[in-house]
């Protein structure tokens, strides 16, 4: 069994780290959508290289090499505009690995997709899950600045309240709660250029949703 042990980094610490990195490289600091590709390539000097057949041949669509200078991403996915939001999150996820798991990346010398697949076969499943969840948390926090999200939510308070009041005539309380979350997520998905589930996750993690909903509906 691979001896790697993932660090149990509190998600609050990961969010702080993502903000610190974004503030350092994103100019101006509140610029959205956050230019993740530009930051990776121009600011950090990491090359993003489309790789033909990566997903089809290996069942992985992105590979961060241990040289910390190269990210391969499946060309069919990376070159498809329909996957722009997914690609941005994928690259931000790899950025999370870069800043949170540099020791793990460099220790195991990933030089090919085969190396990564062998690593995944031998690592403890729970450790792998922790590493991936941490990178997801970094990506979400990095791409959706909490202060910008809050500002945009309250700028649209009137529309959100109107949407809620119209929907209240058709749905019960539980359905209405989910519908409101979905509606807010859809409203800001294009603004931040991330998926609706990513916006939903940030709302649930950054705020006390019942309190936020109450404030919006006053």
Helices and strands as residue ranges (DSSP letters): H 11-25, H 36-38, I 39-43, E 47-51, H 54-58, E 62-64, E 70-74, H 75-78, G 81-83, H 84-100, H 102-107, H 113-122, H 125-143, H 146-155, H 157-167, H 173-192, H 196-206, H 209-216
